[in-house]
Amino acid sequence: MIDWSAIGKGFMESMKAVWKGELVLRLRADKLFIHILYLFLVIGLSIYVSLMVDKTLTQVEKNKKTIERLEVEHAQKTGELVKLKSISTTLKGLKDLDSQVGMPEKPAYTIKK
């Protein structure tokens, strides 16, 4: 039969040792203190590097969305520029402004030196 009171008492003693900071001494692991400290340092460094990688990946995704948006804007601006370069659009704009400027009727003169 299992003695539950002894298990409970052992558990409570272990919890008291953890609370007081005596667990390492009770387990006779004081000789391994440097290794335990190194382990916690490596774990902390691993967590830090993982967080930095997550931050970098988040920034990369944000930049990809920005690049996609800017590519769309570039395509729209390029389309508008091509449309503005056409002669018919230029002539229509001049006509809307009631300008006297239009397509030349005669070819340009060449000035010789």
C-alpha positions as CSV (number, residue, x, y, z in Angstrom):
1,M,0.0,0.0,0.0
2,I,1.2,3.5,-0.9
3,D,2.0,5.9,2.0
4,W,0.5,9.1,0.7
5,S,1.4,11.1,3.8
6,A,5.2,10.4,3.2
7,I,4.8,11.4,-0.5
8,G,3.0,14.6,0.5
9,K,5.6,15.3,3.2
10,G,8.5,14.8,0.7
11,F,6.8,17.1,-1.8
12,M,6.3,19.8,0.8
13,E,10.0,19.5,1.9
14,S,11.0,19.8,-1.8
15,M,8.8,22.9,-2.2
16,K,10.3,24.5,0.9
17,A,13.8,23.8,-0.4
18,V,13.0,25.4,-3.7
19,W,11.5,28.4,-1.9
20,K,14.6,28.9,0.3
21,G,17.0,28.2,-2.6
22,E,18.4,25.0,-1.0
23,L,17.4,22.6,-3.7
24,V,20.8,22.5,-5.4
25,L,22.5,21.8,-2.0
26,R,20.1,19.1,-1.1
27,L,20.6,17.3,-4.4
28,R,24.4,17.6,-3.9
29,A,24.6,19.4,-7.2
30,D,26.8,22.2,-5.9
31,K,29.7,20.7,-7.8
32,L,27.8,21.1,-11.0
33,F,26.8,24.8,-10.4
34,I,29.0,26.1,-13.2
35,H,27.4,23.7,-15.6
36,I,23.9,24.6,-14.4
37,L,24.7,28.3,-14.8
38,Y,26.1,27.6,-18.3
39,L,22.9,25.7,-19.2
40,F,20.7,28.7,-18.1
41,L,22.9,31.1,-20.1
42,V,22.6,28.9,-23.2
43,I,18.8,28.6,-22.8
44,G,18.5,32.4,-22.3
45,L,20.7,33.1,-25.4
46,S,18.6,30.6,-27.4
47,I,15.4,32.4,-26.4
48,Y,16.9,35.8,-27.3
49,V,18.1,34.6,-30.7
50,S,14.7,33.1,-31.4
51,L,12.9,36.4,-30.6
52,M,15.3,38.3,-32.8
53,V,14.6,35.9,-35.7
54,D,10.9,36.3,-35.2
55,K,11.3,40.1,-35.2
56,T,13.3,39.9,-38.4
57,L,10.8,37.7,-40.1
58,T,8.0,40.0,-39.1
59,Q,9.9,43.0,-40.6
60,V,10.5,41.0,-43.8
61,E,6.8,40.3,-44.2
62,K,6.0,43.9,-43.6
63,N,8.5,45.0,-46.2
64,K,7.2,42.5,-48.8
65,K,3.7,44.0,-48.4
66,T,5.1,47.5,-48.8
67,I,7.1,46.4,-51.9
68,E,3.9,44.9,-53.5
69,R,2.0,48.2,-52.8
70,L,4.8,50.3,-54.3
71,E,5.0,48.0,-57.4
72,V,1.2,48.6,-58.0
73,E,1.7,52.3,-57.6
74,H,4.7,52.3,-60.0
75,A,2.7,50.4,-62.6
76,Q,-0.2,53.0,-62.3
77,K,2.2,55.9,-62.6
78,T,3.9,54.3,-65.6
79,G,0.5,53.9,-67.3
80,E,-0.4,57.5,-66.6
81,L,3.0,58.7,-68.0
82,V,2.6,56.7,-71.2
83,K,-0.9,58.1,-71.6
84,L,0.4,61.6,-71.1
85,K,3.1,61.2,-73.7
86,S,0.7,60.4,-76.5
87,I,0.0,63.2,-79.0
88,S,-3.7,62.8,-79.0
89,T,-3.8,63.4,-75.2
90,T,-1.6,66.4,-75.5
91,L,-3.7,67.9,-78.2
92,K,-6.9,67.3,-76.3
93,G,-5.4,69.0,-73.2
94,L,-4.4,72.0,-75.2
95,K,-7.8,72.2,-76.8
96,D,-9.4,72.0,-73.3
97,L,-7.3,75.0,-72.2
98,D,-8.3,77.0,-75.4
99,S,-4.6,77.2,-76.4
100,Q,-3.6,78.4,-79.8
101,V,-0.7,75.9,-79.9
102,G,-1.2,72.9,-82.0
103,M,0.5,70.5,-84.4
104,P,2.9,72.3,-86.8
105,E,1.6,72.8,-90.3
106,K,5.1,73.2,-91.9
107,P,8.3,71.4,-91.0
108,A,10.8,73.2,-88.8
109,Y,13.5,75.4,-90.3
110,T,17.1,74.3,-90.0
111,I,19.5,77.1,-89.1
112,K,22.9,76.8,-90.7
113,K,26.0,78.2,-89.2
